[in-house]
Amino acid sequence: MTTRNEELFQRAQQHIPAGVNSPVRAFRAVGGAPPFFERAAGAYLWDADGKRYLDYLGSWGPMVLGHTHPAVVEAVQAAASKALSFGAPTEAEIELAEAICRLVPSIEMVRLVSSGTEATMTAIRLARGYTGRSLIVKFEGCYHGHADSLLVKAGSGALTFGNPSSAGVPAETAAHTLVLDFNDSEQVKKTFSARGSDIACVIVEPVAGNMNLVLPAAGFLETLREQCTKHGAVLIFDEVMTGFRVAQGGAQARYGITPDLTTLGKVIGGGLPVGAVGGKREIMQKIAPLGPVYQAGTLSGNPVAVAAGLATLKLVEEKDFQAKIEATTQALIQGLIAEAQKAKVVFSAQSIGSMFGLYFRAAPPASFAEVMQCDKDRFNKFFHAMLDKGVYLAPSAYEAGFVSAAHGGAEIDSTLAAARAAFKA
């Protein structure tokens, strides 16, 4: 008998490429048909067949409070009752900008946009305009959105379906992007020694989350800061995923590194489309209309999205918020490791803040090459066994997971019970 989910997937494929509007959703990395979701609340999702899932994806990161948090829903309803869009300035935009600058001290000025991709694209253009240079440096396995110059050995969706770059990206564009190995400080130093005067910027996920979770090695972020300062390049921290997830002030606060520019998204929209690029005043003043670097967007600072972001950040700022959600995440990881050991499965896991990574290898990876050593087939079996038990993980071995403030002891216990069976699958 065909389920409602399967019917919807078949229908979707008639008019939507692969039936999805973002590649990894198609389940091609893990096989099978994806569930189509109808509602969500707290730590849970319900699909078109009425099945409930314990959610560890959180809409790929934004739902740090959990789904449909009453304060966020109330703020969205209030904003929507006044207007869905102005395409003109609002006071709420100022309030969100002030909150971001207060919570992330390296950001002195900020421009709101509509997505993480738009934020990173703008940051790179701004760095090039500020320095007058063309070359950018990124790291293999880090994903910064689908702008042409960043889809060069990218992670996330491009990695998931086995294509490390994208058709449609001109060779001339790719030639302006240098791809280095994440966590290789010596390679960074050698690259700057050879090409330092040509490098406009280095863009990095300070904690990589798009090739699964990979933490920065000791000294790696410090080396990036040192070399960018020495050679006059702009250091960009892509904190679209890590912002307000690994610490209240982002990964830069946790590791004590000050970037020149920061990109944000996900959490600052509370589940609605918002992105931001911010940083040093002298760089941000190069953006139009103050400076020659052009950027514009009809829906930038959309009042409904801004309201969701403000309501979310207000709660994220509360005392002990980060400590509580981090403790829950650590309990999850420690429990999963213990269950894998009981089942005698080669498995490792780690977390930072409310982000976590699961790996079917003996130890957490420190690079893209080590990520690729994970047992993908074993992950796929585990994924489907957990899905059958009502636990929704990222449908790819190359994605980080997320815990929300709505997850508690009961949810962790339920997850570990499901894992106990899944490790034996």
Stockholm file with secondary structure:
# STOCKHOLM 1.0

chainA/1-425         MTTRNEELFQRAQQHIPAGVNSPVRAFRAVGGAPPFFERAAGAYLWDADGKRYLDYLGSWGPMVLGHTHPAVVEAVQAAASKALSFGAPTEAEIELAEAICRLVPSIEMVRLVSSGTEATMTAIRLARGYTGRSLIVKFEGCYHGHADSLLVKAGSGALTFGNPSSAGVPAETAAHTLVLDFNDSEQVKKTFSARGSDIACVIVEPVAGNMNLVLPAAGFLETLREQCTKHGAVLIFDEVMTGFRVAQGGAQARYGITPDLTTLGKVIGGGLPVGAVGGKREIMQKIAPLGPVYQAGTLSGNPVAVAAGLATLKLVEEKDFQAKIEATTQALIQGLIAEAQKAKVVFSAQSIGSMFGLYFRAAPPASFAEVMQCDKDRFNKFFHAMLDKGVYLAPSAYEAGFVSAAHGGAEIDSTLAAARAAFKA
#=GR chainA/1-425 SS CCCHHHHHHHHHTTTSGGGCSSGGGGCTTTCSCCCCEEEEEBTEEEETTCCEEEESSGGGTTCTTCBTCHHHHHHHHHHHHHCSCCSSCCHHHHHHHHHHHHHSTTCSEEEEESSHHHHHHHHHHHHHHHHCCCEEEEETTCCCCSCGGGCSSCCHHHHHTTCSSCTTCCHHHHTTEEEECTTCHHHHHHHHHHHGGGEEEEEECSSBCSSSCBCCCTTHHHHHHHHHHHHTCEEEEECTTTBTTTBTTCHHHHHTCCCSEEEECGGGGTTSSCEEEEECHHHHTTBTTTSSBCCCCTTTTCHHHHHHHHHHHHHHTSTTHHHHHHHHHHHHHHHHHHHHHHHTCCCEEEEETTEEEEESSSSCCSSHHHHTTSCHHHHHHHHHHHHHTTEECCSSTTCCEECCTTCCHHHHHHHHHHHHHHTTC
#=GC SS_cons         CCCHHHHHHHHHTTTSGGGCSSGGGGCTTTCSCCCCEEEEEBTEEEETTCCEEEESSGGGTTCTTCBTCHHHHHHHHHHHHHCSCCSSCCHHHHHHHHHHHHHSTTCSEEEEESSHHHHHHHHHHHHHHHHCCCEEEEETTCCCCSCGGGCSSCCHHHHHTTCSSCTTCCHHHHTTEEEECTTCHHHHHHHHHHHGGGEEEEEECSSBCSSSCBCCCTTHHHHHHHHHHHHTCEEEEECTTTBTTTBTTCHHHHHTCCCSEEEECGGGGTTSSCEEEEECHHHHTTBTTTSSBCCCCTTTTCHHHHHHHHHHHHHHTSTTHHHHHHHHHHHHHHHHHHHHHHHTCCCEEEEETTEEEEESSSSCCSSHHHHTTSCHHHHHHHHHHHHHTTEECCSSTTCCEECCTTCCHHHHHHHHHHHHHHTTC
//
